[in-house]
Amino acid sequence: MTIRPATPADADAVAAIWNLYIRDTAVTFNSAEKSPAEVANLIASRPAFLVAAGADGGVLGFATYSQFRGGVGYAQTMEHTILLAPGASGRGLGRGLLTAIEDHARAGGAHSLFAGVSAENPEGRAFHAALGYAVAAILPQVGRKFGRWMDLVLMQKFLS
């Protein structure tokens, strides 16, 4: 496995992974699929957008981050997104991607990194807890998908 910066050529593969979660799971509250063009724009505009590539070069997962909220007061607080292709978990890809994102954010002066994890994603919460994230807040019924309200768990890790 190789972790490397994403390029616009990765946009189709990243969109395919992301859209699986958008269509089929409560991992993300978003219900609008991402086009490859939208993903290519995110790759170009985010401080870091990394992919984990297999031996054949295929994208097995991705991680990215951006500022948690707008405004200069939040300039050192970031929020990340990390998703793996089906069947790619359990091989250290997620840990490698998240560690690389944390290192990049830390080097850029970030003080803390948030993960917004669906309360319906116990695996995501356990993954983040194992990497040092702590629950900072539970926001009840802030997401709506599949005809129901869902809670968001904000998990935070201090980088400095």
C-alpha positions as CSV (number, residue, x, y, z in Angstrom):
1,M,0.0,0.0,0.0
2,T,1.1,3.5,-0.8
3,I,-0.3,6.7,0.6
4,R,0.1,9.6,-1.8
5,P,-1.5,12.9,-2.7
6,A,-4.6,12.5,-4.8
7,T,-4.6,13.8,-8.3
8,P,-7.5,14.7,-10.6
9,A,-7.0,11.3,-12.2
10,D,-8.2,9.8,-8.9
11,A,-11.5,11.7,-8.9
12,D,-13.5,8.8,-10.5
13,A,-12.3,6.2,-8.0
14,V,-12.7,8.5,-5.0
15,A,-16.2,9.5,-6.2
16,A,-17.1,5.8,-6.5
17,I,-16.0,5.0,-3.0
18,W,-17.7,8.2,-1.5
19,N,-20.9,7.6,-3.4
20,L,-21.3,4.0,-2.0
21,Y,-21.4,5.5,1.5
22,I,-23.7,8.3,0.4
23,R,-26.2,5.9,-1.3
24,D,-26.1,3.0,1.0
25,T,-25.1,3.9,4.5
26,A,-25.8,6.3,7.4
27,V,-22.0,6.9,7.7
28,T,-22.6,10.3,6.0
29,F,-25.8,12.3,6.3
30,N,-25.3,13.6,2.8
31,S,-27.7,12.1,0.2
32,A,-26.4,13.9,-2.8
33,E,-23.8,11.9,-4.7
34,K,-20.5,13.5,-5.7
35,S,-19.5,13.9,-9.3
36,P,-15.9,13.2,-10.4
37,A,-15.7,17.0,-11.3
38,E,-16.8,17.9,-7.7
39,V,-14.2,15.5,-6.3
40,A,-11.5,16.9,-8.6
41,N,-12.3,20.4,-7.3
42,L,-12.0,19.2,-3.7
43,I,-8.7,17.5,-4.5
44,A,-7.4,20.8,-5.8
45,S,-8.8,23.0,-3.1
46,R,-8.2,21.1,0.2
47,P,-5.0,21.5,2.3
48,A,-4.4,17.8,1.8
49,F,-6.3,15.1,-0.1
50,L,-4.6,11.7,0.2
51,V,-5.4,8.3,-1.2
52,A,-4.2,4.8,-0.3
53,A,-3.3,2.9,-3.4
54,G,-2.9,-0.8,-3.7
55,A,-0.1,-2.6,-5.4
56,D,-1.9,-2.2,-8.7
57,G,-2.3,1.5,-8.2
58,G,-6.1,1.3,-7.6
59,V,-7.5,3.6,-5.0
60,L,-8.5,1.7,-1.8
61,G,-9.5,4.7,0.3
62,F,-9.0,8.4,0.9
63,A,-8.7,11.0,3.6
64,T,-8.9,14.8,3.5
65,Y,-9.4,17.7,5.8
66,S,-10.4,21.4,5.8
67,Q,-11.2,24.1,8.3
68,F,-13.8,23.1,10.8
69,R,-15.9,26.3,10.4
70,G,-15.4,29.5,8.5
71,G,-13.6,32.5,9.9
72,V,-10.2,33.3,11.2
73,G,-11.0,32.3,14.7
74,Y,-11.2,28.6,13.5
75,A,-8.1,28.7,11.4
76,Q,-6.3,26.1,13.5
77,T,-9.2,23.7,14.0
78,M,-9.8,21.2,11.2
79,E,-12.3,18.5,10.4
80,H,-11.4,15.4,8.4
81,T,-13.2,12.8,6.2
82,I,-11.8,9.3,5.8
83,L,-13.4,6.5,3.8
84,L,-12.2,3.1,2.6
85,A,-13.4,1.0,-0.3
86,P,-15.5,-2.1,0.6
87,G,-13.2,-4.9,1.7
88,A,-10.2,-2.6,2.4
89,S,-10.6,-2.3,6.1
90,G,-8.5,-4.3,8.6
91,R,-5.2,-3.8,6.7
92,G,-4.0,-0.6,8.4
93,L,-5.1,1.6,5.5
94,G,-7.4,3.8,7.6
95,R,-4.7,4.2,10.3
96,G,-2.1,5.1,7.7
97,L,-4.4,7.6,6.0
98,L,-5.5,9.3,9.2
99,T,-1.9,9.4,10.6
100,A,-0.8,11.1,7.4
101,I,-3.6,13.6,7.5
102,E,-2.8,14.4,11.2
103,D,0.8,14.9,10.3
104,H,0.0,17.2,7.5
105,A,-2.5,19.2,9.6
106,R,0.0,19.5,12.5
107,A,2.8,20.7,10.1
108,G,0.4,23.3,8.8
109,G,-0.2,24.7,12.3
110,A,-3.5,22.9,13.2
111,H,-4.2,22.7,16.9
112,S,-7.0,20.1,16.8
113,L,-8.8,17.8,14.3
114,F,-12.4,16.8,14.5
115,A,-14.2,13.8,13.2
116,G,-17.9,14.1,12.7
117,V,-19.1,10.5,13.1
118,S,-22.7,9.3,12.7
119,A,-24.0,7.8,15.9
120,E,-25.1,4.9,13.7
121,N,-21.4,4.2,12.8
122,P,-20.0,2.3,15.9
123,E,-17.0,1.1,13.8
124,G,-16.1,4.7,13.0
125,R,-16.3,5.7,16.6
126,A,-14.2,2.8,17.7
127,F,-11.6,3.5,15.0
128,H,-11.3,7.1,16.0
129,A,-11.2,6.3,19.8
130,A,-8.3,3.8,19.1
131,L,-6.4,6.6,17.5
132,G,-6.8,9.0,20.4
133,Y,-10.0,10.9,19.5
134,A,-12.3,11.6,22.4
135,V,-16.0,12.4,22.2
136,A,-16.4,16.2,22.5
137,A,-20.1,16.4,21.9
138,I,-23.1,14.5,20.8
139,L,-25.5,16.6,18.6
140,P,-28.9,15.0,18.7
141,Q,-31.0,14.7,15.6
142,V,-28.9,17.0,13.4
143,G,-28.8,14.7,10.4
144,R,-31.7,13.4,8.4
145,K,-31.4,10.5,6.0
146,F,-33.5,7.4,5.1
147,G,-36.6,9.0,6.6
148,R,-35.2,9.3,10.1
149,W,-33.3,11.8,12.3
150,M,-29.7,10.8,13.3
151,D,-27.3,12.0,16.0
152,L,-23.8,13.3,15.2
153,V,-20.9,12.4,17.5
154,L,-18.1,15.0,17.3
155,M,-14.7,13.4,18.3
156,Q,-11.6,15.5,18.7
157,K,-7.9,15.0,18.9
158,F,-5.4,17.7,19.9
159,L,-2.4,17.9,17.6
160,S,-0.4,20.4,19.5
